[in-house]
């Protein structure tokens, strides 16, 4: 189990830490939620207090999962998807996240589209031992329901104009949760720590020795054995998405989890991975932007990010070439993790 946890944590981002010279040793814990291994780490705080905050932070994480999960019965999203078009009252947080998501849907003309839940439900990227493709007829049958304009929200009331439409917030929810958890921790007095939600990283403050955190980005398809390099962070967040994260192979063809709302199939893209970095509190859009960039492809992704002030990008393309914005700051350092 310890080996599995370690490999999962290194799946997309590696936190490179140094031993603190202070009396209070770093305190961390890992739990499986949000369909990934999540780690909370606190530095420079009494062990008992840090442990208490970590436990409370995980409780908050579970609460958000209980709002946004598409598959867990009883969540806000589950209720919306099974309401057959009837109005559903949701929490403030769910309403906020849906509104933010719809703004990105509008900005991308539906390339990023949270109404893709019916299509997502047809694909199973968990069973990599015996993968199967969904029936093409089923995909075509549900494609007409994929349209973010079917989602109507007034106050905290959500109504789907097409009863067949299902929501899926998987492309943006972890970023939102990372924002909320890091704010929760700072409100509790944490001044140095890490929130790692399996590819969504928030670096709170700086390390105890006053230096910045160094976050390593994985080389795609390296099975967590190599890094592209490291990026320094302080009170910042970085989100990485990649076609290598969840995928399977059938008859020599690779299928990844980033689905095209227009076709219902994995998007044909020349990007293997993309990382978006910004100030702490902006993980929500970092998450949404990383998915959008994968869908756009390299050239259009660079154009898309050109006017996103305060957001930096690092793209690895199909040929292994790395392209980063001036402010991203990746220091290339390929090698063993």
C-alpha positions in Angstrom: 0.0 0.0 0.0 2.8 2.4 0.9 4.3 1.8 -2.6 1.0 2.5 -4.3 0.6 5.7 -2.3 4.1 6.9 -3.3 3.7 6.1 -6.9 0.3 7.9 -7.0 1.7 11.0 -5.3 4.5 11.1 -7.9 2.0 10.6 -10.8 1.9 14.2 -11.9 3.9 16.4 -9.6 6.8 15.8 -7.2 7.3 17.9 -4.2 11.0 18.3 -3.5 11.5 19.2 0.1 14.5 19.8 2.3 14.9 18.7 6.0 13.9 21.6 8.2 16.4 22.9 10.8 13.6 23.9 13.1 12.3 21.9 16.1 8.8 21.3 14.6 9.1 18.6 12.0 6.8 18.6 8.9 3.6 16.8 9.5 1.7 15.1 6.6 -0.9 12.6 5.8 -2.4 11.0 2.7 -5.9 9.8 2.0 -7.6 8.5 -1.2 -10.4 10.7 -2.2 -11.5 12.6 -5.3 -10.5 9.5 -7.2 -6.8 10.0 -6.4 -4.3 10.1 -3.5 -4.4 13.4 -1.7 -1.6 14.7 0.6 -1.8 17.6 3.1 1.5 18.7 4.6 2.2 21.4 7.2 5.5 22.8 8.3 6.6 25.0 11.2 3.7 24.0 13.5 3.3 22.0 16.7 2.6 18.3 15.7 -0.7 18.0 17.5 -2.0 21.2 16.1 -0.8 20.4 12.6 -2.4 16.9 12.8 -5.7 18.4 13.9 -5.7 20.8 11.0 -4.8 18.1 8.5 -7.7 15.9 9.7 -10.1 18.9 9.5 -8.8 19.7 6.0 -9.5 16.1 4.9 -13.0 16.4 6.4 -13.5 19.5 4.3 -12.2 17.7 1.2 -14.7 14.9 1.8 -17.5 17.4 2.2 -16.7 19.0 -1.2 -16.5 15.5 -2.8 -20.0 15.0 -1.3 -21.2 18.0 -3.3 -19.5 17.7 -6.6 -19.1 14.0 -7.3 -21.0 12.7 -10.4 -21.0 9.1 -9.3 -21.7 9.3 -5.5 -25.4 9.1 -4.8 -26.9 12.1 -3.0 -24.4 14.8 -4.1 -25.6 18.0 -5.6 -24.4 17.0 -9.0 -26.0 13.5 -8.7 -29.3 15.1 -7.8 -29.2 17.5 -10.8 -28.3 14.6 -13.2 -31.2 12.4 -11.9 -33.8 15.2 -11.6 -35.1 14.6 -15.1 -35.2 18.4 -15.8 -36.8 19.4 -12.5 -35.3 22.3 -10.5 -32.7 21.3 -7.8 -31.6 23.4 -4.9 -27.8 23.2 -4.4 -25.2 24.5 -2.0 -23.6 27.9 -2.3 -20.3 26.2 -3.3 -21.9 24.1 -6.0 -23.7 27.2 -7.4 -20.4 29.1 -7.4 -18.5 26.4 -9.2 -21.2 25.9 -11.8 -21.3 29.6 -12.5 -17.5 29.7 -12.9 -17.6 26.7 -15.1 -20.3 28.1 -17.3 -18.2 31.3 -17.9 -15.4 29.1 -19.2 -17.8 27.1 -21.3 -19.0 30.4 -22.8 -15.5 31.7 -23.4 -14.5 28.6 -25.3 -17.7 28.3 -27.2 -18.4 24.9 -25.6 -15.0 23.3 -26.2 -14.8 23.1 -22.4 -18.2 21.9 -21.5 -19.4 20.6 -18.1 -22.6 19.1 -19.7 -20.6 16.1 -21.0 -21.6 13.9 -18.1 -23.6 11.4 -20.2 -20.6 10.8 -22.5 -18.2 10.6 -19.6 -20.4 7.9 -18.1 -20.0 5.7 -21.2 -16.2 5.5 -20.9 -14.3 3.4 -18.3 -10.7 4.4 -17.9 -10.3 2.6 -14.6 -10.3 -0.9 -16.0 -6.9 -0.8 -17.9 -6.5 -4.6 -17.7 -9.6 -5.4 -19.8 -10.5 -2.1 -21.5 -13.6 -1.8 -23.7 -14.9 0.9 -26.0 -18.3 2.3 -25.6 -20.9 1.6 -28.2 -20.7 4.2 -30.9 -24.5 4.3 -31.2 -24.7 5.2 -27.5 -22.3 8.0 -27.9 -24.2 9.4 -30.9 -27.5 9.0 -29.0 -26.3 11.2 -26.1 -24.2 13.8 -28.0 -27.3 16.1 -28.5 -27.5 16.4 -24.7 -24.0 17.9 -24.5 -24.6 21.7 -24.5 -23.8 23.9 -21.6 -26.6 26.2 -22.6 -29.0 23.5 -21.3 -27.8 24.5 -17.8 -29.9 27.2 -16.2 -29.0 28.6 -12.8 -30.9 31.2 -10.8 -29.6 31.8 -7.3 -29.0 28.3 -5.9 -31.5 26.6 -8.2 -30.2 24.6 -11.1 -32.5 23.4 -13.9 -31.5 21.4 -17.0 -33.6 22.3 -20.1 -32.7 18.9 -21.6 -33.5 16.1 -19.1 -30.9 13.9 -20.8 -28.1 16.3 -19.9 -25.7 15.3 -17.2 -23.1 17.5 -15.5 -19.5 16.5 -15.0 -17.3 18.9 -13.0 -14.3 16.6 -13.1 -12.3 19.0 -15.3 -12.4 21.9 -12.8 -13.6 20.7 -9.3 -10.3 19.6 -7.9 -8.9 23.1 -8.6 -11.9 24.7 -6.8 -11.4 22.3 -3.9 -7.7 23.0 -3.7 -8.5 26.7 -3.5 -10.9 26.1 -0.7 -8.7 23.8 1.3 -5.7 26.1 1.1 -7.8 29.0 2.3 -9.2 26.8 5.1 -5.6 26.0 6.2 -4.4 29.6 6.2 -7.5 30.6 8.2 -6.4 28.0 10.7 -3.0 29.6 11.0 -0.9 27.6 8.6 1.9 29.7 7.1 3.9 26.9 5.4 2.5 23.8 3.8 1.4 21.9 0.7 -2.0 20.8 -0.6 -1.5 18.1 -3.2 -4.7 16.8 -4.8 -3.1 14.5 -7.3 -1.9 17.0 -9.9 -3.4 20.1 -8.3 -0.7 21.7 -6.0 -1.0 24.7 -3.8 2.2 25.9 -2.1 1.3 27.9 1.0 3.9 30.4 2.0 7.5 29.2 1.8 9.7 26.5 3.4 10.8 26.9 7.0 14.3 28.0 5.9 12.8 30.9 4.0 13.4 29.4 0.5 10.7 28.7 -2.1 9.1 25.4 -2.6 10.4 23.4 -5.6 7.8 21.5 -7.5 8.8 18.9 -10.0 6.8 18.1 -13.1 6.7 14.6 -14.4 7.9 13.5 -17.8 4.8 12.1 -19.5 4.6 8.3 -19.8 7.7 7.9 -17.6 5.8 5.9 -15.0 6.7 8.4 -12.4 10.4 7.9 -12.8 11.6 11.1 -14.5 10.9 14.8 -14.2 11.0 17.5 -16.8 12.4 19.9 -14.2 11.3 22.0 -11.2 9.5 25.2 -10.7 9.9 27.5 -7.7 6.7 28.5 -5.9 5.6 30.6 -3.0 1.9 31.3 -2.2 1.2 29.9 -5.7 -0.6 27.0 -7.3 0.1 24.8 -10.3 -2.2 22.3 -12.0 -1.0 19.7 -14.5 -3.3 17.8 -16.9 -2.1 15.2 -19.3 -3.3 12.6 -21.8 -1.1 10.1 -20.0 -2.9 10.3 -16.7 -5.8 8.0 -17.5 -5.7 6.0 -20.7 -5.8 2.5 -22.2 -4.7 0.8 -25.4 -6.9 -1.3 -27.7 -5.5 -2.9 -30.9 -2.5 -0.6 -30.8 -4.5 2.6 -30.5 -4.3 4.8 -27.4 -7.5 6.3 -25.8 -7.1 9.0 -23.2 -9.7 10.6 -20.8 -9.8 14.1 -22.3 -13.0 13.8 -24.3 -14.1 16.1 -27.1 -17.6 17.4 -26.5 -18.2 17.6 -30.2 -17.5 13.9 -30.9 -17.7 12.1 -27.6 -14.3 10.5 -28.2 -10.8 11.4 -26.9 -9.7 14.6 -28.4 -7.0 14.4 -31.1 -4.4 16.7 -29.6 -0.6 17.2 -30.0 -0.2 18.0 -26.3 1.0 15.3 -23.8 0.8 17.5 -20.7 0.1 21.1 -19.8 0.8 22.8 -16.5 -0.8 26.2 -15.5 0.7 28.2 -12.7 -0.8 31.2 -10.9 -1.1 32.9 -7.5 -2.7 30.9 -4.6 -6.5 31.2 -4.9 -6.5 30.7 -8.7 -6.4 26.9 -8.8 -10.0 26.7 -10.1 -9.2 28.4 -13.4 -5.7 26.8 -13.6 -7.6 23.5 -13.6 -10.1 24.6 -16.2 -7.4 26.2 -18.4 -5.2 23.1 -18.4 -8.1 21.0 -19.7 -8.9 23.7 -22.3 -5.3 23.8 -23.5 -5.3 20.0 -24.0 -8.4 20.3 -26.1 -7.1 23.2 -28.1 -3.7 21.7 -29.1 -0.4 23.4 -28.7 -0.6 26.4 -31.1 -4.2 27.4 -30.2 -3.4 26.8 -26.5 -0.6 29.3 -26.6 -2.9 31.8 -28.3 -5.6 31.1 -25.7 -3.2 31.8 -22.8 -1.7 34.9 -24.3 -4.2 37.3 -22.7 -4.6 35.4 -19.4 -2.8 37.8 -17.1 -1.4 36.2 -14.0 -1.5 32.7 -15.5 1.6 31.0 -16.8 1.9 27.8 -18.9 4.3 24.9 -19.6 3.4 22.6 -22.5 5.0 19.3 -23.4 4.0 18.3 -27.0 3.9 14.9 -28.7 7.6 15.2 -29.7 8.7 15.8 -26.1 9.4 19.5 -26.8 8.7 21.9 -23.9 7.2 25.3 -24.5 6.7 27.6 -21.5 5.6 31.2 -21.0 8.2 33.7 -19.8 6.9 33.7 -16.2 6.5 30.0 -15.7 10.1 29.4 -14.6 10.6 25.7 -15.2 14.2 24.7 -14.9 14.7 21.6 -17.1 16.3 18.8 -15.2 15.4 15.5 -16.6 16.4 12.4 -14.7 15.4 10.0 -12.0 12.9 11.2 -9.4 
